[in-house]
Structures are given as C-alpha cells and as structure tokens.
Amino acid sequence: MGKELYEEEEYNKAINPLTEALIIFSHHKGIKLNLMQELLSTYDNDKLNNDELKQVKKLILKLITFSKEHELYTRLKKMQKKYQQLASI
C-alpha cells in the first residue's frame, strides 16, 4: 500500500501504513528506509512542518550502523544526504 501511494506521489498518506508496519516489524531496515523516503518527500513538498525531519533524524540514528557492504547502505547514504540538504546541515 505504501509503495503504491509513493508512486502516486501521495507521500503523506503513505506515512501511516509504513508507521504501522514499523510497529509490527520494528527491526525491519527496509521499512525504516521506506518511511524515511516518505517523510523526506512529504517535508520537501511542504516545508512548514519540521516533525518529518525530526522523525527522519531518529531513523538515521537507528540505521547509522550499516556497514558499507550492507545491501541498503547506498540507499541510506542517499537519504542521509537528502536529509542534510533539506535540514540545511
């Protein structure tokens, strides 16, 4: 469901299903990355609410332990860079 909403650029609507999935699968790195992507896209479309950036920062801190060999490392680094750009870091 979240993926379909993302493809339709319904970023804000995709956050709830991904958040619910993360509650059930709290250690699932792919869900965390998908949620980060939705939050960054939502913030990028409407920069009035900093809650998305705060949540992304928490997720980055949980995933920062990826090794360079991890299959999701490149994706994490791309989102980390986007976060830094949006947060003006």
MOVENGI-V792349 format. One record per pair of residues at least 4 apart in sequence whose C-alpha atoms are under 8 Angstrom apart, sorted by the first residue. I is the first residue (numbers start at 1). J is the second residue. D is the distance in whole Angstrom. If there is no record, write none. Layout:
I_J_D / I_J_D
This chain:
1_5_6 / 1_14_7 / 1_17_7 / 2_6_6 / 2_13_8 / 2_14_5 / 2_15_7 / 2_17_6 / 2_18_6 / 3_7_6 / 3_14_8 / 4_8_6 / 5_9_6 / 5_10_5 / 5_11_6 / 5_13_7 / 5_14_6 / 6_10_6 / 6_11_5 / 6_14_6 / 6_38_7 / 10_14_6 / 11_15_7 / 11_38_5 / 11_39_7 / 11_41_6 / 11_42_5 / 12_16_8 / 12_38_7 / 12_39_8 / 12_42_6 / 13_17_8 / 14_18_6 / 14_38_7 / 15_19_6 / 15_35_6 / 15_38_6 / 15_39_7 / 16_20_6 / 17_21_6 / 18_22_6 / 18_31_7 / 18_34_7 / 18_35_6 / 19_23_6 / 19_35_7 / 20_24_7 / 21_25_6 / 21_26_8 / 21_31_7 / 22_26_5 / 22_27_8 / 22_28_7 / 22_31_6 / 22_32_7 / 28_32_7 / 29_33_6 / 29_63_7 / 30_34_6 / 30_72_8 / 31_35_6 / 32_36_6 / 32_59_7 / 33_37_6 / 33_59_8 / 33_75_8 / 33_76_7 / 34_38_6 / 35_39_6 / 36_40_6 / 36_55_8 / 36_56_5 / 36_59_7 / 36_79_7 / 37_41_6 / 37_79_7 / 38_42_6 / 39_43_6 / 39_52_5 / 39_53_7 / 39_55_8 / 39_56_7 / 40_44_6 / 40_52_7 / 40_53_7 / 40_56_7 / 40_82_8 / 40_83_7 / 41_45_6 / 42_46_6 / 42_52_7 / 43_47_5 / 43_48_8 / 43_49_7 / 43_50_7 / 43_52_6 / 43_53_7 / 44_86_7 / 50_54_6 / 51_55_6 / 52_56_6 / 53_57_6 / 53_83_7 / 53_87_7 / 54_58_6 / 55_59_6 / 56_60_6 / 56_83_8 / 57_61_6 / 57_83_8 / 58_62_6 / 59_63_6 / 60_64_6 / 60_76_8 / 60_80_7 / 63_76_8 / 66_70_6 / 66_72_8 / 66_73_6 / 67_73_7 / 68_73_6 / 68_74_8 / 69_73_7 / 72_76_6 / 73_77_6 / 74_78_6 / 75_79_6 / 76_80_6 / 77_81_6 / 78_82_6 / 79_83_6 / 80_84_6 / 81_85_6 / 82_86_6 / 83_87_6 / 84_88_6 / 84_89_5 / 85_89_6
